[in-house]
């Protein structure tokens, strides 16, 4: 648990955004990046990684040249679809016209209940699930293409995804809770100043969009690496 917290997102754009939204700076862990990364590997993971690095890679059969433009467009299409879904899901909710109180209401002048973070949490988690599934399928397709030209690189990426995937999912699963902290601070500040709910909720939607887009950047890093490997082969 302590190792996972120490080897978080230090130095990334996502880390900077989290520090700004939650007022808690993300500290740099001691040691080199390789030392911190090694804390995520068990001994069985180390065996798999050594096999991918040191094992004799089978010679790939004569493969057709990589249609790099097609692959690049496929990556761009997946990213654009995920980006548009985030933009649509984080659009500010339009203000509703006031309605007369329902018949039988005990106190028609009572203030409406405070906003609840639950719907936003579910929307954030749905976007996370969509990113995980779409990017995971894309990464697998790119790895299959790479295996025909550089099988050792493809095997290495498969091991890294298996080992680091669980750690990444655990860390990213904590992001909605960080956003909820921001939600509570904005809500409390608005209540203290008698600010209209629509103003601070619009700001929260902007923060949610920025956080999801930064997460998308982070999740796409392995895809960018595979795409660069395909360009080189």
C-alpha positions, 0 to 999 in steps of 0.5 A: 500500500505504501509503495503504491502511494509512493509510486503514483503519478509524480511528475505527470500532467495528471499529478499536477492537476490533482495537486491543484484540485485537491490542494495536496502536492504530489511529492516525488518519491526517493530513488530512480524511476526504475527503483520505484517501478521495481516495487510493483513487480513480484518475483513471478513478474520478474521471471516473466519480464526476464523471459521477455527480455532475454528469451530468444525471440522467434523469427517473424515470418515474412510479413506485409509492410505495416500500413502505418497511416491506417494504424495512426488513423485508427489510434486517432479515431479511438482517441477522438471518440473517447475525447468527444464522449468526455466532452459530452458527459462533462457539459454543464447541466443547463439551468432548469426553469422554476416549477411550482411546488407539487400539490401537498408540499409541506413547505413550498418555500423550503430550499432544494436539497444540496447537490449529491456527488453520486451521479457525477461519480457514476459518470466518471466511472463510466468514462473510466470503464470506456477508456479501459476497454477501448484503449485495451482493445486498441493496444492488443491490436497494435501489439498483434501487428508489432508481433509480426515484425518485432516479437520481442517488443510485443512480448515485452509490452504484454508483460508490462500490461499484465504487471502494471495494469492492476496497479494502474487500475487501482490508482486511477480508481481513486480519482473520483474520490479526489474529485469528490473532495473538490466537489465538497470544497466548492459546495461549502464555499458556495453555501457560505457565500450564498452563491448560485449552485449553477456557478460552482457546478459549472466549475466542477464540470470543467475540473471533471473534464480536465481530469478525465482528459489528463487521465486519457493522456496517461492511458494512451502512453502505451499506445503511443509507444507501440505506435512509435515502435510500429513506425520504426519497423 
